[in-house]
Amino acid sequence: MNPSTPPRTLGHPHVRELTDQLWNAVATADEYLATDVVLRALDDGVDLETVLLDVIAAVQGTVGEEWAANRISVAQEHAATAINERAVTALALHPAARTTPHRGRITVACVDGEWHALPARLVAEVLKLRGWQVDYLGAQVPAHHLISHLHTTKADAVALSSSIATRLPTAHAAVTACQAIGLPVLVGGAAFGPNGRYAHLLGAQAWAPDARGAADRLAQGPLPRPQMDHQPLDDLPHLADQEYTLVVRNNHALVRAVLLALEDAFPAMRAYDDIQRERTAEDLAHIVDFLATALYLGDEDLFTWFIAWTAEILQARGVPARSLPPALDLFARELKDFPRARRILRRGVETLTTDSSTTAGTPA
C-alpha cells in the first residue's frame, strides 16, 4: 500500500492530521498504531462522532479508491477494512461511548448478501451516541432472520444498509417484510443511488446518505408508519414481463454460454491463463447481476454506469476494455427474446463507444 496517499477530508486541520496518521497506520497494516491514533484523539478532546465519521470513514473511503485504482490488492483492502473495524470497536468500548438510551430502539442491519458491514456499524455507533438503544445485527442478514429478531424486540424502526446495487432486490424484500409487521424502514448506502432514488422507488420510509444523516433524520421525529394496505411491489409493474426472473434463474447458463463464445468474438482471450479465464467469468457474472438489477428497477442508467465503471477498473488493471462490447453483444444474442434486456445491453455498448465512455460517474 502507498502510505503517501492521504484521505480527502474537510473540517478542522486537526482532523486532517488524524486522518493522515490513521491512513499511514492502515496502509502499513499496523492495527496497534491505528487503535492508538483514534484513542489518542479522544484523549486530545476530539469528540467520538467526529473520529468515527470524519476520520475512520474518510480513511475507509480512501481504501476503496486505492483498490479501484489498482494501487492495493483485494487482500490489502480486506486487511485495511478489518483494521478500521477494530478501531471502531476500540472506540465503542471507550468510556466516552457509554450513553444512556433515551430516544427509542432501532435495529441496524445489512441486507442479505451485503458483506460491507462497516457503514452499518458506523450508523449503529452514532445512533448509540445520540441516545438510541441499538440492536446491531451485522453483515448479510436474511430477511426471515431479521423479522424473527424484530418479533422478539420492541423496535421503533429498522435501518438497513447496502453498498452494492445488485442487492437491491433483496433489500426490497427486507423493506417489504419489515413494513408488513408495521415497522418503518430507513435505508442508506451507495446501493440506493444518488439522493436515495432507489430508496424511494422501493418504498422505504426514509433515506440517509451516511451515518450522520441517518441520526439527524431520526432526531427530527418518528418515521411515518407504513401503510398496511399498500405493497411496494405494486410500484414495479414492469416486473410482470418476467425478464428479471428469467435472467436471474438462468444466470449461470448465460455466463457459461458467453464465456465459451467469447474466445471467437475476442481472439485475445485465447492466450488467457486459467486465472485470467476465472476472472473473466467473474466479470461476466457481475454483468448479469447488474443487468438483472437494472431490469428489476426499470433503470437502464444503472447498467450503463456499471459498464463505464467496469471499463475503468479493467483499464486500471491493464485489461483492455474493448473486451466488453463483444461480451455484451453475446449476452444480447442469448437474450434475443428479452426486449428490455437487449435494449439495456445495447445502451451498454453505446456507452463504451462514445467519447464519454472513459468517465464512470454515478447514475444520473
Residue, then its C-alpha position, 0 to 999 in steps of 0.5 A: m500500500n502507498p502510505s503517501t496517499p492521504p484521505r480527502t477530508l474537510g473540517h478542522p486541520h486537526v482532523r486532517e492530521l488524524t486522518d493522515q496518521l490513521w491512513n499511514a497506520v492502515a496502509t502499513a497494516d499496523e492495527y496497534l498504531a491505528t487503535d492508538v491514533v483514534l484513542r489518542a484523539l479522544d484523549d486530545g478532546v476530539d469528540l467520538e462522532t467526529v473520529l468515527l465519521d470524519v476520520i475512520a470513514a474518510v480513511q475507509g473511503t480512501v481504501g476503496e479508491e486505492w483498490a479501484a485504482n489498482r494501487i492495493s490488492v483485494a487482500q490489502e483492502h480486506a486487511a485495511t477494512a478489518i483494521n478500521e473495524r477494530a478501531v471502531t470497536a476500540l472506540a465503542l468500548h471507550p468510556a466516552a461511548r457509554t450513553t444512556p438510551h433515551r430516544g427509542r430502539i432501532t435495529v441496524a442491519c445489512v441486507d442479505g448478501e451485503w458483506h460491507a458491514l462497516p457503514a452499518r456499524l458506523v450508523a449503529e455507533v452514532l445512533k448509540l451516541r445520540g441516545w438510541q438503544v441499538d440492536y446491531l445485527g451485522a453483515q448479510v442478514p436474511a430477511h426471515h432472520l431479521i423479522s424473527h429478531l424484530h418479533t422478539t424486540k420492541a423496535d421503533a424502526v429498522a435501518l438497513s444498509s447496502s453498498i452494492a446495487t445488485r442487492l437491491p432486490t433483496a433489500h426490497a424484500a427486507v423493506t417489504a417484510c419489515q413494513a408488513i409487521g408495521l415497522p418503518v424502514l430507513v435505508g442508506g448506502a451507495a446501493f440506493g443511488p444518488n439522493g436515495r432514488y432507489a430508496h424511494l422507488l422501493g418504498a422505504q420510509a426514509w433515506a440517509p446518505d451516511a451515518r450522520g444523516a441517518a441520526d439527524r433524520l431520526a432526531q427530527g421525529p418518528l418515521p411515518r408508519p407504513q401503510m398496511d394496505h399498500q405493497p411496494l411491489d405494486d410500484l414495479p409493474h414492469l416486473a410482470d414481463q418476467e425478464y428479471t426472473l428469467v435472467v436471474r434463474n438462468n444466470h449461470a447458463l448465460v455466463r457459461a454460454v458467453l464465456l465459451a463464445l467469447e474466445d471467437a468474438f475476442p481472439a485475445m482471450r485465447a492466450y488467457d491463463d486459467i486465472q485470467r479465464e476465472r476472472t473473466a467469468e467473474d466479470l461476466a457474472h457481475i454483468v448479469d447481476f447488474l443487468a438483472t438489477a437494472l431490469y428489476l428497477g426499470d433503470e437502464d442508467l444503472f447498467t450503463w454506469f456499471i459498464a463505464w465503471t467496469a471499463e475503468i477498473l479493467q483499464a486500471r488493471g491493464v485489461p483492455a476494455r474493448s473486451l466488453p462490447p463483444a461480451l455484451d453483444l453475446f449476452a444480447r444474442e442469448l437474450k434475443d427474446f428479452p426486449r428490455a434486456r437487449r435494449i439495456l445491453r445495447r445502451g451498454v455498448e453505446t456507452l463504451t463507444t462514445d467519447s464519454s465512455t472513459t468517465a464512470g460517474t454515478p447514475a444520473 
